Amino acid sequence: MRVGEEPIYEGALYALQEQAKLSVHIGGKSALSLQGKAHYLELSTQQIILFGSSKEKLPAWFFKYDWGLKVNYFSSSFLPSKMGLQTLEQSTFSLLISSPARALLECLYLVPKKQELVECYEIMEGLNNLRPKQVQELLEQCTSIKVKRLFLYMAEKAQHDWFNYINLEKIDLGKGKRSLVKDGVYIAKYHITIPKALANYE
């Protein structure tokens, strides 16, 4: 920092990524918003979503400082820490953030307690130019059965062209049924019970 400058969370995040070598990155709706992909702009609500691997803890100074927005940090290893990230250029440095495909998977990971499912679908509708190869790799490495089933259901429902290039046989969708809500709609192909609002969404 130069004299007279106020520290910003982007600079602190850069330090964690470059100096502390942590896998923490901007993810979920925040990453989508920064790339113009979010249905509702996350940054307007003055909060930021960060993801890191399950064994990582962010330093106390990062949480104690008032960055002027709410920091939501989620630690999980449901996706490989380095897969599906891309660079976001800042004025004097660059940050690693989730690509649109990984960011939506992170949104689905937070469903239903921390993230609205219908909003995830509205985001999915706008992701019509994802790269099938990257999506395939992410889904093959993803360990969350719920996330994979929801992602594939939404991609198919949105009728994206890239969905036709996904090899479902290489993706482990687990066994048994998964229910996200009571009194929802059961989707037999993916063995998931989803809210009626999503099933009826057009």
N, C-alpha and C positions, 0 to 999 in steps of 0.2 A: 504494500500500500504506500501511496505517496502521502506526504504530510497534508492533513486537512481532509483526507478522504475517509468516508465512512465504509466499514467493512460490509460486504454484501454476501448473501448466502452462496451465490455462484462462485465467488472467490474461495470461500471456505470449502465448498464441495470440490473445487479444483485441487485444493491442498490435500483433501482426503484421498482423492483419486491418484494424484501424481506423487505426493510425498509419503502418505501413509500406505499407499498401494492397496486401498480398500476397494471392494467391488461395488460400493454404494453408487447409485446413479438415479437420475430423475426418471421416474417410470409412471405407469398407469395413465390416468387422465392428464396429468401434468405434462408428460412427454408428448401426448397427442395434441395438447393445447399449444405447446411450443412449436409444433409442426403444422398447426392450422387444421388438425384433424378432429378435434373434439367437437361434439355437438353443442355442448355448453362450455364456454371458456372457463377453465378451472382457475386460471390466475386471477380472474375478476373477484373470486371469493377469498383472495388473500391466503391461500394455503398451497403447499407444495407436497407432492407425494414422492417419497424416496424408497427405493428397494435396495436391499443388500442380501448377501448370503446368510444362511441361518446361524453360522458361527461367528458372525461379525457383530460387534457392538460399536456404536459411534461414540466418540469421546464426549465427556461431560460438558466441555466448553461449548461444543456445537449446540447442545440442547439448551444450555443456560443463557446463551446470548440471545437478545431480542433482535431477530432478523426482520421484524416488521410484518411477518406472516407466520401462520401456523405450519409447523413441520410435522408431517405424518410419515413415520418411518416403519417399514415392514421388512422383517428379516425372514427369508425363506429360501430354500434351495430347490424349489419345484422346477426351476429352469437352470441350466448351466450359467455360471456367473458372467461369462464373457460372450455368450451367444446372443445374437440379435441386437447388439448395441451399435450406435452410430454416433458420429461427432456433431456437436452443436457449437458453431463458432461464436465466440464472444468477442468483445473489442480487442482484448489483449491476450486471450487464452481460449482454449476450447474445452468443452465438457463432453463426457460420455452420457448419452441418454438412450432410452429404449427406442428401437425402431417401431413404427406403427404396429407391426404384427406382434412383437413382444409386448408392447404397451397394452394392447387389447387383451392378451393372455393374462397380464398382470391385473387388469380390471376384473376379468372373470374370476381370478383367484380371490378377489375381495368380495365377490358375490356370496350370499345375499346381505351380509351384515354391514359391510362398509361401502357397498356399491350397488346401485340400482341396475337390475338386469335389463330392463327395457332400454335404458340409456346405453348400455353396452351394444344392444342391437342397432340402435340409431347410429352409433359410431361405426359398427361393422358395415352398415349400408354405404358409408362413404369410402370404405377401403376397397375400391374396385381395381386398384392397380398394384396389389401386393405381389411379390415375387414368389411363385409356387415353390421354388427350391428352398428359399428361406423358411417359408411356412412349413414345408415338409420336415425340415431339419428341427425346427422348434417343437413341432408336435411329436416327433419321434423321441426327442430328449425330455419332453415334459413329463413329470412324474405324477401330476394331478389328473386323475381320471375325470373328475368333474369339469375341470377347465377344458380338457380336450373334447369331451362330448359336447359341451356348450358351444365351443368355438366352431366345430364342424357343423352342428345344427344350424347355427346362425349364418355361416358362410353359404350353406346350401339354401337356406330360406331366402337369403339376399340375392341368390342366383348370380353370384360372381363367376366370371369366366375362369378365373384362376383356380376355382374349386375343382373344376373338371380335371386338373392336372395333379391333384393330390392323390397319392396312393394310400388308401385307407388300410390296406392289408399290412402295411409296415408300421401302423400306429396301434399301440396297445391301448385299447379302450376298456380293459378290465372286464370283470364279470359282475353280475347282479345289477339291481336297479339303484338309481340315485334320485332322491326326491329333494327338491329345493324349497317346496312349499306344500302346505296342506291344501287339499281340494283344488289341485292344479290340473293341468292337462298332461297326460302321459304320451311321450313321443317314443313309440315302439322301436324305431330304427336305432335310436341312441340310448334307449333305456333310461330316460330322464323324465322327471315330472317337473314341468315349468309353470310359471304363473299364467293364468288365462289371458292377462293383458299382453303377454309376449306371443302366445300361440295365436291370438286373434289380430295381432298387429299387422297392418298392411301399409 
